[in-house]
Amino acid sequence: MLSRNFLLTGVVLASAILAGCQESENSAAGGNAQAQQAPKTQVGIITIEKQAVELTSELPGRTKSSLEAEIRPQVGGIVEKRLFEEGQTVAAGDLLYQLDDSIYESNLEQAQADLDSARATLTSTKQTYERYRQLKERNNVSQQNLDDANVAYLSAVAAEKRAVASLNSAKIDLKYTQIAAPIDGKIGISEVTVGALVTAGQATPMTTIRTTDPMYVDLAQTSVEQLRIRNLLSLEHVELGDQNVTLVLEDGSIYPYEGRLKTREVNVDEMTGSVTLRAEFDNPDGLLLPGMFVRGRINDLNDSQAILVPQQGVARDVKGNAFSLVVNAENKVERRFVTTERALGNQWYITDGIKDGDKVIVEGSMKVRPGADVTTVELKRDPQTGRMVEVNAATTGQ
């Protein structure tokens, strides 16, 4: 009886083990089926298309007068009159200051008298020389007397020339007592008053005249930026821009007149590592004043086949290298290292790593890794809001 019970117990245990194995196999099979049917990660992509863009540089700068003249006296004296209103516009030749000219008039009269005396001496020595020359022909005077008369005559000629030069110098000095404007422009504050003593060539200017229409703007561009521009110009589809300059004023407003790049400095400043670019602007309203801080936007280059990638489509690794995730023809994710030349608004201007027709992931990049299978949703940027919107809801690669 006991052996029969043991037999029944063994049969029950065997049945239970068999049932458990079958259930385990069914569960494993079901799990594999679910894994095979799991949906692929969906990402938003944008298809890159070549486009024509203008490449601009925004550079800091300062405004500068196109002409500037510091007024200094060329002779010394007391200021008798100031003949202008500070801040007014003056023309070249307008009288600005009158110095006391009494000493210079006296010097002129003395120089005139010296010239008259020299001419009288010249006349006398010339007559003596002519008379001695005639007498020598008849052997009535010695050769020595004739030579002495000739020397006296030549000395008188030289003395007359010195007297003429002194007279001219005295006239110039007298003229310099009237200080006139050398250029057209706006005159600044006078640094001297009536009664002040000024000296020839003094270090401090009496006042300054500046021509403010047109105005110059000196912009600073790094030598590195210039090298990047030269490298871009080596590309077949990149050409030099029109070099027009838009000015951004200190308050952020745009100056109403467009300027043009006039010249580039031929050397690099050793202290700043930058090169000066000079642009010229019309300034009929007088809005620009010398010394203002501004920013200039220059159309450096034009690229007819530019590759632009939204900024959310570019990331950087721990070493700082820029890369994009691209969906290839097999709907697998690829990592592409890219060269970001500059930012244009909310897009990167890419010069290497991305080509026309590539599908760059702009949404969902954090959920995938290189080599992953994905499905894609085509996106485009809404021109009004700037947000990415779906082109169509159809997905591929399912």
Secondary structure, DSSP 8 states (H G I E B T S, - for coil): -HHHHHHHHHHHHHHHHHHHHHHHHHHHHHHHHHHHH---EEEEEEE---EEEEEEEEEEEEEEEEEEEEE--SS-EEEEEE-S-TT-EE-TT-EEEEE--HHHHHHHHHHHHHHHHHHHHHHHHHHHHHHHHHHHHTT-S-HHHHHHHHHHHHHHHHHHHHHHHHHHHHHHHHHHTEEE-SS-EEE---S--TT-EE-TT-SS-SEEEEEEEEEEEEEEEEHHHHHHHHHHHTSTTEEE---EEEEE-TTS-B-SS-EEEEEE-SS--TTT-EEEEEEEE--TT----TT-EEEEEEEEEEEEEEEEEEGGG-EE-TT--EEEEEE-TTSBEEEEE-EEEEEETTEEEEEES--TT-EEEEESGGG--TT-BEEEEEEEE-TTT--EEES-S-----
